[in-house]
Amino acid sequence: MSGYYSIDAILTDAQKVPCTFELDVPGLGYLDDNAGGDIKAHHTPPIPLPLWLAELLALQRFPAPSTSTSSSSYTTTPTALITLDLPECLGPRVMNALKADAKSVRLRELGGYWYAVLCRVLELFEEDELVGVGGVFRATHDSSKAMRVWMGELKRKR
């Protein structure tokens, strides 16, 4: 599902991910329906951003404002602008349901690009629980694909 012109990749990147800002950001209040306002650090509830934007902002490092009264107003250790939270479709409730009985979970209702979002989030997060679920879905996908190839080869031999 990769590729610059892939519609599936574009729609996957457009999925919203809840984000918590770690620094105050002036003038971006419109992201939180507060036109002309500022975004405050650790604002609750998290602000949903498209996955492509959230990934870029989470990877950027900025000097954090210092809380001490020293001559420098910024700390030397850079911090991320935002932290990504797990989307609701990959939250603990869904993961517990998948572990209990995967057949009872309607993935279509979680979003048309659930698996693609799972793969993208696996690249960003280091969640053991997500890796386990993602591995099961990857194995299922690969085995069903191999089965189709095998069936196709059998039909050609006849």
N, C-alpha and C positions, 0 to 999 in steps of 0.2 A: 504494500500500500504506500510505497514511497514514490516520490517523483514530484517535481515542481508543478506540473500541470494536472496532477491527479485530483479529481473532484473529491474522492474519498479522503485524501490527505487534507485538503482544504477544509472540508466539513468537520473533520476530526479536530483540527487546530482551532476551529471556531467554537468548540464546546467550552462552556463556562466552568471555571475552577475557582473555588473560594480562596481569597488571598488576604493575609493580614499584613498591613504596612508596618515596617519596623522603624521607619523614620517619618517625621512630619514632612508633608509635601505640599507646598503652597500652590494654589491655583488649580488643583486637580479634583476639586469637589464634585465636578459634574460626573465623575465616575460613580459617585455615591448619591446621585440626585440632589446635589447641593451646589448648584451653579454659582460660580464666583467664590466658593468657599475653599477651605483647605482640607486636606486629609490629615488626620492626627494619627500618630503612632499608636499601635495596638487598638485600633478602632474596632468596636464590636457592633454589629455582627461583621464577619469577614465580607469583603467586597468581591463580587464575582467578576473575573476578568477572563477574556478568551485565553485559551491554553497557550497560543503562540506568544502573546504579550506577557503572560504570567511567567513563562519559562525565561524569557529575556530579562525581565526585571528581577527574577530570583537569582539569576546567575551573575548579575552586575553587583559589584562591591563598591560601597561608598564610605567615606570617613564618617563615623558617628559623632554627633555632638557630645562634647565632654560635659560631665556633671560637676567636675571639680572647678575650682576658681583659679586654676593655673594660667599661665600666660597663653597657652595654646587652647583654642576653643574646640578643637577636634581631637579625638583619640587617635592613636596610631594604628589600631587594629580596625580594618574596614569591616563593615557589616552589609548584609544583603538589604536591599530596599524592601523586599517583601518576603514572606514565607508562604509557601503553598500549603493549603490544607487539602485533604482528600475530598474529591467531589462526592456528593451524596450517593451517586450510583456506584461508588467503590467504598462506601463507608462501612462501619462495623456491622450495621444491621444487614446489609446485603451480603457481606462476607460470611456472617454467621449462618444466614439462610443457605448460601451456597455449600457450606461445609455440612450442614444438617441434611439437606436433600436438594441437590442441584436441579433435579427435574422440576421442582416446585417453583423455581425462580423464573419469571418471565423477563428475559433479557431485553426483549423488544420494548417493554414498558420503561426500561431504564435508559433508553436512548438508542437510536439506530446505529450508533458507532461505539457501543459499549466496549467491544473487544479492542478496537483501535485506540480508544482512550485508555484502556487498561495497559496496553503495550507502551503508549507514550508516557504514562505515569510511572510505569516500571523503570523507565529510563531516568526519571527524575528523583524518585523516592527510593529508599532502601528499606522497604517494609517487607519483613519475612512472610507475613500473611499474604500479601499481594503476590509475592514471587511464587508461593505455593499454588495459589489459585490460577495464576497466569500460566504456570507450568502444566497444570492439568488441561487447561483450555488449549494450549499450544500442542500438547500431545494428542488431544482429541482431533484437532484440526489437521495435524500432519497425518494421523492414521487414516482419517476419512479421505484425505487427498490421495494417499497411497492406495487405498482401496479402490477409488475411482480409476486410477491409472491401471491397476491390476485388472479390473473388470474390463476396461477398454482394450487391453492387450488380449484378453481371453476372447472377446468378441471378434477381434481382427483375425485371430488364428482360425476361427471357424470358417 
